[in-house]
Amino acid sequence: MCAGVLADRYGRLRVVVTLIVAYILTGLAGGLTTSLVVWLSLRFLMGAASIGMHTVRYTMQVYLHYDFPVGVVDPDPPSIGILAVA
């Protein structure tokens, strides 16, 4: 939910790019760490970046393809389930 607020305030593309960079950096740092506590913390941050990335990406996709049926344009089948739950 925080990623959506940031995307509204600073722009969706800027937030997505920042989250992609954060995801990559936390993944690399997690691969190089030797501490379990640091690794778990980095995995948590990596998951948070991933959730934010997918949330903003889905919002961008809906705004770009709002006139198409969901599932035809959507390459990510789990988002159909998310739409069904919402």
Distance bins in CASP14 RR format, pairs under 12 A and 6 or more apart:
PFRMAT RR
TARGET T0000
AUTHOR 0000-0000-0000
RMODE 2
METHOD distances of the structure
MODEL  1
1 7 0 0 0 0 0 1 0 0 0 0 0
1 8 0 0 0 0 0 1 0 0 0 0 0
1 48 0 0 0 0 0 1 0 0 0 0 0
1 51 0 0 0 0 1 0 0 0 0 0 0
1 52 0 0 0 0 1 0 0 0 0 0 0
1 55 1 0 0 1 0 0 0 0 0 0 0
1 56 0 0 0 0 0 1 0 0 0 0 0
1 59 0 0 0 0 0 1 0 0 0 0 0
2 8 0 0 0 0 0 1 0 0 0 0 0
2 9 0 0 0 0 0 1 0 0 0 0 0
2 15 0 0 0 0 1 0 0 0 0 0 0
2 19 0 0 0 0 0 1 0 0 0 0 0
2 48 0 0 0 0 1 0 0 0 0 0 0
2 49 0 0 0 0 0 1 0 0 0 0 0
2 51 0 0 0 0 1 0 0 0 0 0 0
2 52 1 0 0 1 0 0 0 0 0 0 0
2 55 0 0 0 0 1 0 0 0 0 0 0
2 56 0 0 0 0 0 1 0 0 0 0 0
3 9 0 0 0 0 0 1 0 0 0 0 0
3 10 0 0 0 0 0 1 0 0 0 0 0
3 11 0 0 0 0 0 1 0 0 0 0 0
3 12 0 0 0 0 1 0 0 0 0 0 0
3 14 0 0 0 0 0 1 0 0 0 0 0
3 15 1 0 0 1 0 0 0 0 0 0 0
3 16 0 0 0 0 1 0 0 0 0 0 0
3 18 0 0 0 0 1 0 0 0 0 0 0
3 19 1 0 0 1 0 0 0 0 0 0 0
3 20 0 0 0 0 0 1 0 0 0 0 0
3 22 0 0 0 0 0 1 0 0 0 0 0
3 23 0 0 0 0 0 1 0 0 0 0 0
3 47 0 0 0 0 0 1 0 0 0 0 0
3 48 0 0 0 0 1 0 0 0 0 0 0
3 49 0 0 0 0 1 0 0 0 0 0 0
3 50 0 0 0 0 0 1 0 0 0 0 0
3 51 1 0 0 1 0 0 0 0 0 0 0
3 52 1 1 0 0 0 0 0 0 0 0 0
3 53 1 0 0 1 0 0 0 0 0 0 0
3 54 0 0 0 0 1 0 0 0 0 0 0
3 55 1 0 1 0 0 0 0 0 0 0 0
3 56 1 0 1 0 0 0 0 0 0 0 0
3 57 0 0 0 0 1 0 0 0 0 0 0
3 58 0 0 0 0 0 1 0 0 0 0 0
3 59 0 0 0 0 1 0 0 0 0 0 0
3 60 0 0 0 0 0 1 0 0 0 0 0
4 10 0 0 0 0 1 0 0 0 0 0 0
4 11 0 0 0 0 1 0 0 0 0 0 0
4 12 0 0 0 0 1 0 0 0 0 0 0
4 15 1 0 0 1 0 0 0 0 0 0 0
4 16 0 0 0 0 0 1 0 0 0 0 0
4 19 0 0 0 0 0 1 0 0 0 0 0
4 51 0 0 0 0 0 1 0 0 0 0 0
4 52 1 0 0 1 0 0 0 0 0 0 0
4 53 0 0 0 0 0 1 0 0 0 0 0
4 54 0 0 0 0 0 1 0 0 0 0 0
4 55 1 0 0 1 0 0 0 0 0 0 0
4 56 1 0 0 1 0 0 0 0 0 0 0
4 57 0 0 0 0 0 1 0 0 0 0 0
4 58 0 0 0 0 0 1 0 0 0 0 0
4 59 1 0 0 1 0 0 0 0 0 0 0
4 60 0 0 0 0 0 1 0 0 0 0 0
5 11 0 0 0 0 0 1 0 0 0 0 0
5 12 0 0 0 0 0 1 0 0 0 0 0
5 15 0 0 0 0 1 0 0 0 0 0 0
5 52 0 0 0 0 0 1 0 0 0 0 0
5 55 0 0 0 0 0 1 0 0 0 0 0
5 56 0 0 0 0 0 1 0 0 0 0 0
5 59 0 0 0 0 0 1 0 0 0 0 0
6 12 0 0 0 0 1 0 0 0 0 0 0
6 13 0 0 0 0 0 1 0 0 0 0 0
6 14 0 0 0 0 1 0 0 0 0 0 0
6 15 1 0 1 0 0 0 0 0 0 0 0
6 16 0 0 0 0 0 1 0 0 0 0 0
6 18 0 0 0 0 1 0 0 0 0 0 0
6 19 0 0 0 0 1 0 0 0 0 0 0
6 22 0 0 0 0 0 1 0 0 0 0 0
6 49 0 0 0 0 0 1 0 0 0 0 0
6 52 0 0 0 0 1 0 0 0 0 0 0
6 53 0 0 0 0 0 1 0 0 0 0 0
6 55 0 0 0 0 0 1 0 0 0 0 0
6 56 0 0 0 0 1 0 0 0 0 0 0
6 59 0 0 0 0 0 1 0 0 0 0 0
7 13 0 0 0 0 1 0 0 0 0 0 0
7 14 0 0 0 0 1 0 0 0 0 0 0
7 15 1 0 1 0 0 0 0 0 0 0 0
7 16 1 0 0 1 0 0 0 0 0 0 0
7 17 0 0 0 0 0 1 0 0 0 0 0
7 18 0 0 0 0 0 1 0 0 0 0 0
7 19 0 0 0 0 1 0 0 0 0 0 0
7 52 0 0 0 0 1 0 0 0 0 0 0
7 53 0 0 0 0 0 1 0 0 0 0 0
7 55 0 0 0 0 1 0 0 0 0 0 0
7 56 1 0 1 0 0 0 0 0 0 0 0
7 57 0 0 0 0 0 1 0 0 0 0 0
7 58 0 0 0 0 0 1 0 0 0 0 0
7 59 1 0 0 1 0 0 0 0 0 0 0
7 60 0 0 0 0 1 0 0 0 0 0 0
7 63 0 0 0 0 0 1 0 0 0 0 0
8 14 0 0 0 0 0 1 0 0 0 0 0
8 15 0 0 0 0 1 0 0 0 0 0 0
8 55 0 0 0 0 0 1 0 0 0 0 0
8 56 0 0 0 0 1 0 0 0 0 0 0
8 59 0 0 0 0 1 0 0 0 0 0 0
8 63 0 0 0 0 0 1 0 0 0 0 0
9 15 0 0 0 0 1 0 0 0 0 0 0
10 16 0 0 0 0 0 1 0 0 0 0 0
10 17 0 0 0 0 0 1 0 0 0 0 0
10 18 0 0 0 0 1 0 0 0 0 0 0
10 19 0 0 0 0 0 1 0 0 0 0 0
10 56 0 0 0 0 0 1 0 0 0 0 0
11 17 0 0 0 0 0 1 0 0 0 0 0
11 18 0 0 0 0 0 1 0 0 0 0 0
11 56 0 0 0 0 1 0 0 0 0 0 0
11 59 0 0 0 0 0 1 0 0 0 0 0
11 60 0 0 0 0 1 0 0 0 0 0 0
11 63 0 0 0 0 0 1 0 0 0 0 0
12 18 0 0 0 0 0 1 0 0 0 0 0
12 19 0 0 0 0 0 1 0 0 0 0 0
12 52 0 0 0 0 0 1 0 0 0 0 0
12 53 0 0 0 0 0 1 0 0 0 0 0
12 55 0 0 0 0 0 1 0 0 0 0 0
12 56 1 0 1 0 0 0 0 0 0 0 0
12 57 0 0 0 0 1 0 0 0 0 0 0
12 58 0 0 0 0 0 1 0 0 0 0 0
12 59 1 0 0 1 0 0 0 0 0 0 0
12 60 1 0 1 0 0 0 0 0 0 0 0
12 61 0 0 0 0 0 1 0 0 0 0 0
12 62 0 0 0 0 0 1 0 0 0 0 0
12 63 0 0 0 0 1 0 0 0 0 0 0
12 64 0 0 0 0 0 1 0 0 0 0 0
13 19 0 0 0 0 0 1 0 0 0 0 0
13 20 0 0 0 0 0 1 0 0 0 0 0
13 53 0 0 0 0 0 1 0 0 0 0 0
13 56 0 0 0 0 1 0 0 0 0 0 0
13 57 0 0 0 0 0 1 0 0 0 0 0
13 59 0 0 0 0 0 1 0 0 0 0 0
13 60 1 0 0 1 0 0 0 0 0 0 0
13 63 0 0 0 0 0 1 0 0 0 0 0
13 64 0 0 0 0 0 1 0 0 0 0 0
14 20 0 0 0 0 0 1 0 0 0 0 0
14 21 0 0 0 0 0 1 0 0 0 0 0
14 56 0 0 0 0 1 0 0 0 0 0 0
14 60 0 0 0 0 0 1 0 0 0 0 0
15 21 0 0 0 0 0 1 0 0 0 0 0
15 22 0 0 0 0 0 1 0 0 0 0 0
15 49 0 0 0 0 0 1 0 0 0 0 0
15 52 0 0 0 0 1 0 0 0 0 0 0
15 53 0 0 0 0 1 0 0 0 0 0 0
15 55 0 0 0 0 1 0 0 0 0 0 0
15 56 1 0 1 0 0 0 0 0 0 0 0
15 57 0 0 0 0 0 1 0 0 0 0 0
15 59 0 0 0 0 0 1 0 0 0 0 0
15 60 0 0 0 0 1 0 0 0 0 0 0
16 22 0 0 0 0 0 1 0 0 0 0 0
16 23 0 0 0 0 0 1 0 0 0 0 0
16 49 0 0 0 0 0 1 0 0 0 0 0
16 50 0 0 0 0 0 1 0 0 0 0 0
16 52 0 0 0 0 1 0 0 0 0 0 0
16 53 1 0 0 1 0 0 0 0 0 0 0
16 54 0 0 0 0 1 0 0 0 0 0 0
16 55 0 0 0 0 1 0 0 0 0 0 0
16 56 1 0 1 0 0 0 0 0 0 0 0
16 57 1 0 0 1 0 0 0 0 0 0 0
16 58 0 0 0 0 0 1 0 0 0 0 0
16 59 0 0 0 0 1 0 0 0 0 0 0
16 60 1 0 0 1 0 0 0 0 0 0 0
16 61 0 0 0 0 0 1 0 0 0 0 0
17 23 0 0 0 0 0 1 0 0 0 0 0
17 24 0 0 0 0 0 1 0 0 0 0 0
17 49 0 0 0 0 0 1 0 0 0 0 0
17 53 0 0 0 0 1 0 0 0 0 0 0
17 56 0 0 0 0 0 1 0 0 0 0 0
17 57 0 0 0 0 0 1 0 0 0 0 0
17 60 0 0 0 0 0 1 0 0 0 0 0
18 24 0 0 0 0 0 1 0 0 0 0 0
18 25 0 0 0 0 0 1 0 0 0 0 0
18 49 0 0 0 0 1 0 0 0 0 0 0
18 52 0 0 0 0 0 1 0 0 0 0 0
18 53 0 0 0 0 1 0 0 0 0 0 0
18 56 0 0 0 0 1 0 0 0 0 0 0
19 25 0 0 0 0 0 1 0 0 0 0 0
19 26 0 0 0 0 0 1 0 0 0 0 0
19 45 0 0 0 0 0 1 0 0 0 0 0
19 46 0 0 0 0 0 1 0 0 0 0 0
19 47 0 0 0 0 0 1 0 0 0 0 0
19 48 0 0 0 0 1 0 0 0 0 0 0
19 49 1 0 1 0 0 0 0 0 0 0 0
19 50 1 0 0 1 0 0 0 0 0 0 0
19 51 0 0 0 0 1 0 0 0 0 0 0
19 52 1 0 1 0 0 0 0 0 0 0 0
19 53 1 0 1 0 0 0 0 0 0 0 0
19 54 0 0 0 0 1 0 0 0 0 0 0
19 55 0 0 0 0 1 0 0 0 0 0 0
19 56 1 0 0 1 0 0 0 0 0 0 0
19 57 0 0 0 0 1 0 0 0 0 0 0
20 26 0 0 0 0 0 1 0 0 0 0 0
20 27 0 0 0 0 0 1 0 0 0 0 0
20 46 0 0 0 0 0 1 0 0 0 0 0
20 49 1 0 0 1 0 0 0 0 0 0 0
20 50 0 0 0 0 1 0 0 0 0 0 0
20 52 0 0 0 0 0 1 0 0 0 0 0
20 53 1 0 0 1 0 0 0 0 0 0 0
20 54 0 0 0 0 0 1 0 0 0 0 0
20 56 0 0 0 0 0 1 0 0 0 0 0
20 57 0 0 0 0 1 0 0 0 0 0 0
21 27 0 0 0 0 0 1 0 0 0 0 0
21 28 0 0 0 0 0 1 0 0 0 0 0
21 46 0 0 0 0 0 1 0 0 0 0 0
21 49 0 0 0 0 1 0 0 0 0 0 0
21 53 0 0 0 0 0 1 0 0 0 0 0
22 28 0 0 0 0 0 1 0 0 0 0 0
22 29 0 0 0 0 0 1 0 0 0 0 0
22 42 0 0 0 0 0 1 0 0 0 0 0
22 45 1 0 0 1 0 0 0 0 0 0 0
22 46 0 0 0 0 1 0 0 0 0 0 0
22 47 0 0 0 0 1 0 0 0 0 0 0
22 48 0 0 0 0 1 0 0 0 0 0 0
22 49 1 0 1 0 0 0 0 0 0 0 0
22 50 0 0 0 0 1 0 0 0 0 0 0
22 51 0 0 0 0 0 1 0 0 0 0 0
22 52 0 0 0 0 1 0 0 0 0 0 0
22 53 0 0 0 0 1 0 0 0 0 0 0
23 29 0 0 0 0 0 1 0 0 0 0 0
23 30 0 0 0 0 0 1 0 0 0 0 0
23 42 0 0 0 0 0 1 0 0 0 0 0
23 43 0 0 0 0 0 1 0 0 0 0 0
23 45 0 0 0 0 1 0 0 0 0 0 0
23 46 1 0 1 0 0 0 0 0 0 0 0
23 47 1 0 0 1 0 0 0 0 0 0 0
23 48 0 0 0 0 1 0 0 0 0 0 0
23 49 1 0 1 0 0 0 0 0 0 0 0
23 50 1 0 1 0 0 0 0 0 0 0 0
23 51 0 0 0 0 0 1 0 0 0 0 0
23 52 0 0 0 0 1 0 0 0 0 0 0
23 53 1 0 0 1 0 0 0 0 0 0 0
23 54 0 0 0 0 0 1 0 0 0 0 0
24 30 0 0 0 0 0 1 0 0 0 0 0
24 31 0 0 0 0 0 1 0 0 0 0 0
24 42 0 0 0 0 0 1 0 0 0 0 0
24 45 0 0 0 0 0 1 0 0 0 0 0
24 46 0 0 0 0 1 0 0 0 0 0 0
24 49 0 0 0 0 1 0 0 0 0 0 0
24 50 0 0 0 0 0 1 0 0 0 0 0
24 53 0 0 0 0 0 1 0 0 0 0 0
25 31 0 0 0 0 0 1 0 0 0 0 0
25 32 0 0 0 0 0 1 0 0 0 0 0
25 42 0 0 0 0 1 0 0 0 0 0 0
25 45 0 0 0 0 1 0 0 0 0 0 0
25 46 0 0 0 0 1 0 0 0 0 0 0
25 49 0 0 0 0 1 0 0 0 0 0 0
26 32 0 0 0 0 0 1 0 0 0 0 0
26 33 0 0 0 0 0 1 0 0 0 0 0
26 38 0 0 0 0 0 1 0 0 0 0 0
26 39 0 0 0 0 0 1 0 0 0 0 0
26 40 0 0 0 0 0 1 0 0 0 0 0
26 41 0 0 0 0 1 0 0 0 0 0 0
26 42 1 0 1 0 0 0 0 0 0 0 0
26 43 1 0 0 1 0 0 0 0 0 0 0
26 44 0 0 0 0 1 0 0 0 0 0 0
26 45 1 0 1 0 0 0 0 0 0 0 0
26 46 1 0 1 0 0 0 0 0 0 0 0
26 47 0 0 0 0 1 0 0 0 0 0 0
26 48 0 0 0 0 1 0 0 0 0 0 0
26 49 1 0 0 1 0 0 0 0 0 0 0
26 50 0 0 0 0 1 0 0 0 0 0 0
26 53 0 0 0 0 0 1 0 0 0 0 0
27 33 0 0 0 0 1 0 0 0 0 0 0
27 38 0 0 0 0 0 1 0 0 0 0 0
27 39 0 0 0 0 1 0 0 0 0 0 0
27 41 0 0 0 0 0 1 0 0 0 0 0
27 42 1 0 0 1 0 0 0 0 0 0 0
27 43 0 0 0 0 1 0 0 0 0 0 0
27 44 0 0 0 0 0 1 0 0 0 0 0
27 45 0 0 0 0 1 0 0 0 0 0 0
27 46 1 0 1 0 0 0 0 0 0 0 0
27 47 0 0 0 0 1 0 0 0 0 0 0
27 49 0 0 0 0 1 0 0 0 0 0 0
27 50 0 0 0 0 0 1 0 0 0 0 0
28 42 0 0 0 0 1 0 0 0 0 0 0
28 46 0 0 0 0 0 1 0 0 0 0 0
29 35 0 0 0 0 0 1 0 0 0 0 0
29 38 0 0 0 0 1 0 0 0 0 0 0
29 39 0 0 0 0 1 0 0 0 0 0 0
29 41 0 0 0 0 1 0 0 0 0 0 0
29 42 1 0 1 0 0 0 0 0 0 0 0
29 43 0 0 0 0 0 1 0 0 0 0 0
29 45 0 0 0 0 1 0 0 0 0 0 0
29 46 0 0 0 0 1 0 0 0 0 0 0
30 36 0 0 0 0 0 1 0 0 0 0 0
30 37 0 0 0 0 0 1 0 0 0 0 0
30 38 1 0 0 1 0 0 0 0 0 0 0
30 39 1 0 1 0 0 0 0 0 0 0 0
30 40 0 0 0 0 1 0 0 0 0 0 0
30 41 0 0 0 0 1 0 0 0 0 0 0
30 42 1 0 1 0 0 0 0 0 0 0 0
30 43 1 0 0 1 0 0 0 0 0 0 0
30 44 0 0 0 0 0 1 0 0 0 0 0
30 45 0 0 0 0 1 0 0 0 0 0 0
30 46 1 0 0 1 0 0 0 0 0 0 0
31 38 0 0 0 0 0 1 0 0 0 0 0
31 39 1 0 0 1 0 0 0 0 0 0 0
31 42 0 0 0 0 1 0 0 0 0 0 0
31 43 0 0 0 0 0 1 0 0 0 0 0
31 46 0 0 0 0 0 1 0 0 0 0 0
32 38 0 0 0 0 1 0 0 0 0 0 0
32 39 0 0 0 0 1 0 0 0 0 0 0
32 42 0 0 0 0 1 0 0 0 0 0 0
33 39 1 0 1 0 0 0 0 0 0 0 0
33 40 0 0 0 0 1 0 0 0 0 0 0
33 41 0 0 0 0 1 0 0 0 0 0 0
33 42 1 0 0 1 0 0 0 0 0 0 0
33 43 0 0 0 0 0 1 0 0 0 0 0
35 41 0 0 0 0 1 0 0 0 0 0 0
35 42 0 0 0 0 1 0 0 0 0 0 0
36 42 0 0 0 0 0 1 0 0 0 0 0
36 43 0 0 0 0 0 1 0 0 0 0 0
37 43 0 0 0 0 0 1 0 0 0 0 0
37 44 0 0 0 0 0 1 0 0 0 0 0
38 44 0 0 0 0 0 1 0 0 0 0 0
38 45 0 0 0 0 0 1 0 0 0 0 0
39 45 0 0 0 0 0 1 0 0 0 0 0
39 46 0 0 0 0 0 1 0 0 0 0 0
40 46 0 0 0 0 0 1 0 0 0 0 0
40 47 0 0 0 0 0 1 0 0 0 0 0
41 47 0 0 0 0 0 1 0 0 0 0 0
41 48 0 0 0 0 0 1 0 0 0 0 0
42 48 0 0 0 0 0 1 0 0 0 0 0
42 49 0 0 0 0 0 1 0 0 0 0 0
43 49 0 0 0 0 0 1 0 0 0 0 0
43 50 0 0 0 0 0 1 0 0 0 0 0
44 50 0 0 0 0 0 1 0 0 0 0 0
44 51 0 0 0 0 0 1 0 0 0 0 0
45 51 0 0 0 0 0 1 0 0 0 0 0
45 52 0 0 0 0 0 1 0 0 0 0 0
46 52 0 0 0 0 0 1 0 0 0 0 0
46 53 0 0 0 0 0 1 0 0 0 0 0
47 53 0 0 0 0 1 0 0 0 0 0 0
47 54 0 0 0 0 1 0 0 0 0 0 0
47 55 0 0 0 0 0 1 0 0 0 0 0
48 54 0 0 0 0 0 1 0 0 0 0 0
48 55 0 0 0 0 0 1 0 0 0 0 0
49 55 0 0 0 0 0 1 0 0 0 0 0
49 56 0 0 0 0 0 1 0 0 0 0 0
50 56 0 0 0 0 0 1 0 0 0 0 0
50 57 0 0 0 0 0 1 0 0 0 0 0
51 57 0 0 0 0 0 1 0 0 0 0 0
51 58 0 0 0 0 0 1 0 0 0 0 0
51 82 0 0 0 0 0 1 0 0 0 0 0
52 58 0 0 0 0 1 0 0 0 0 0 0
52 59 0 0 0 0 1 0 0 0 0 0 0
52 60 0 0 0 0 0 1 0 0 0 0 0
53 59 0 0 0 0 0 1 0 0 0 0 0
53 60 0 0 0 0 0 1 0 0 0 0 0
53 76 0 0 0 0 0 1 0 0 0 0 0
54 60 0 0 0 0 0 1 0 0 0 0 0
54 61 0 0 0 0 0 1 0 0 0 0 0
54 76 1 0 0 1 0 0 0 0 0 0 0
54 78 0 0 0 0 1 0 0 0 0 0 0
54 79 1 0 0 1 0 0 0 0 0 0 0
54 82 0 0 0 0 1 0 0 0 0 0 0
55 61 0 0 0 0 0 1 0 0 0 0 0
55 62 0 0 0 0 0 1 0 0 0 0 0
55 76 0 0 0 0 0 1 0 0 0 0 0
55 79 0 0 0 0 0 1 0 0 0 0 0
55 82 0 0 0 0 1 0 0 0 0 0 0
55 86 0 0 0 0 0 1 0 0 0 0 0
56 62 0 0 0 0 0 1 0 0 0 0 0
56 63 0 0 0 0 0 1 0 0 0 0 0
57 63 0 0 0 0 0 1 0 0 0 0 0
57 64 0 0 0 0 0 1 0 0 0 0 0
57 74 0 0 0 0 0 1 0 0 0 0 0
57 75 0 0 0 0 0 1 0 0 0 0 0
57 76 0 0 0 0 1 0 0 0 0 0 0
57 79 0 0 0 0 1 0 0 0 0 0 0
57 82 0 0 0 0 0 1 0 0 0 0 0
58 64 0 0 0 0 0 1 0 0 0 0 0
58 65 0 0 0 0 0 1 0 0 0 0 0
58 70 0 0 0 0 0 1 0 0 0 0 0
58 71 0 0 0 0 0 1 0 0 0 0 0
58 73 0 0 0 0 0 1 0 0 0 0 0
58 74 0 0 0 0 1 0 0 0 0 0 0
58 75 0 0 0 0 0 1 0 0 0 0 0
58 76 1 0 0 1 0 0 0 0 0 0 0
58 78 0 0 0 0 1 0 0 0 0 0 0
58 79 1 0 1 0 0 0 0 0 0 0 0
58 80 0 0 0 0 0 1 0 0 0 0 0
58 81 0 0 0 0 0 1 0 0 0 0 0
58 82 1 0 0 1 0 0 0 0 0 0 0
58 83 0 0 0 0 1 0 0 0 0 0 0
58 86 0 0 0 0 0 1 0 0 0 0 0
59 65 0 0 0 0 0 1 0 0 0 0 0
59 66 0 0 0 0 0 1 0 0 0 0 0
59 79 0 0 0 0 0 1 0 0 0 0 0
59 82 0 0 0 0 0 1 0 0 0 0 0
59 83 0 0 0 0 0 1 0 0 0 0 0
60 66 0 0 0 0 0 1 0 0 0 0 0
60 73 0 0 0 0 0 1 0 0 0 0 0
60 74 0 0 0 0 0 1 0 0 0 0 0
60 79 0 0 0 0 0 1 0 0 0 0 0
61 68 0 0 0 0 1 0 0 0 0 0 0
61 70 0 0 0 0 1 0 0 0 0 0 0
61 71 0 0 0 0 0 1 0 0 0 0 0
61 72 0 0 0 0 0 1 0 0 0 0 0
61 73 1 0 0 1 0 0 0 0 0 0 0
61 74 1 0 0 1 0 0 0 0 0 0 0
61 75 0 0 0 0 1 0 0 0 0 0 0
61 76 0 0 0 0 1 0 0 0 0 0 0
61 79 1 0 0 1 0 0 0 0 0 0 0
61 80 0 0 0 0 0 1 0 0 0 0 0
61 82 0 0 0 0 0 1 0 0 0 0 0
61 83 0 0 0 0 0 1 0 0 0 0 0
62 68 0 0 0 0 1 0 0 0 0 0 0
62 70 0 0 0 0 1 0 0 0 0 0 0
62 71 0 0 0 0 0 1 0 0 0 0 0
62 73 0 0 0 0 1 0 0 0 0 0 0
62 74 0 0 0 0 1 0 0 0 0 0 0
62 76 0 0 0 0 0 1 0 0 0 0 0
62 79 0 0 0 0 1 0 0 0 0 0 0
62 82 0 0 0 0 0 1 0 0 0 0 0
62 83 0 0 0 0 1 0 0 0 0 0 0
62 86 0 0 0 0 0 1 0 0 0 0 0
63 73 0 0 0 0 0 1 0 0 0 0 0
64 73 0 0 0 0 1 0 0 0 0 0 0
64 74 0 0 0 0 0 1 0 0 0 0 0
65 71 0 0 0 0 1 0 0 0 0 0 0
65 72 0 0 0 0 1 0 0 0 0 0 0
65 73 1 0 1 0 0 0 0 0 0 0 0
65 74 0 0 0 0 1 0 0 0 0 0 0
65 75 0 0 0 0 0 1 0 0 0 0 0
65 79 0 0 0 0 0 1 0 0 0 0 0
66 73 0 0 0 0 1 0 0 0 0 0 0
67 73 0 0 0 0 1 0 0 0 0 0 0
68 74 0 0 0 0 1 0 0 0 0 0 0
69 80 0 0 0 0 0 1 0 0 0 0 0
69 83 0 0 0 0 0 1 0 0 0 0 0
70 76 0 0 0 0 0 1 0 0 0 0 0
70 77 0 0 0 0 0 1 0 0 0 0 0
70 79 1 0 0 1 0 0 0 0 0 0 0
70 80 1 0 0 1 0 0 0 0 0 0 0
70 81 0 0 0 0 1 0 0 0 0 0 0
70 82 0 0 0 0 0 1 0 0 0 0 0
70 83 1 0 1 0 0 0 0 0 0 0 0
70 84 0 0 0 0 1 0 0 0 0 0 0
70 86 0 0 0 0 0 1 0 0 0 0 0
71 77 1 0 0 1 0 0 0 0 0 0 0
71 78 0 0 0 0 0 1 0 0 0 0 0
71 79 0 0 0 0 1 0 0 0 0 0 0
71 80 1 0 1 0 0 0 0 0 0 0 0
71 81 0 0 0 0 0 1 0 0 0 0 0
71 82 0 0 0 0 0 1 0 0 0 0 0
71 83 0 0 0 0 1 0 0 0 0 0 0
71 84 0 0 0 0 0 1 0 0 0 0 0
72 80 0 0 0 0 0 1 0 0 0 0 0
73 79 0 0 0 0 0 1 0 0 0 0 0
73 80 0 0 0 0 0 1 0 0 0 0 0
74 80 1 0 0 1 0 0 0 0 0 0 0
74 81 0 0 0 0 0 1 0 0 0 0 0
74 82 0 0 0 0 0 1 0 0 0 0 0
74 83 0 0 0 0 1 0 0 0 0 0 0
76 82 0 0 0 0 1 0 0 0 0 0 0
76 83 0 0 0 0 0 1 0 0 0 0 0
77 83 0 0 0 0 0 1 0 0 0 0 0
77 84 0 0 0 0 0 1 0 0 0 0 0
78 84 0 0 0 0 0 1 0 0 0 0 0
78 85 0 0 0 0 0 1 0 0 0 0 0
79 85 0 0 0 0 0 1 0 0 0 0 0
79 86 0 0 0 0 0 1 0 0 0 0 0
80 86 0 0 0 0 0 1 0 0 0 0 0
END
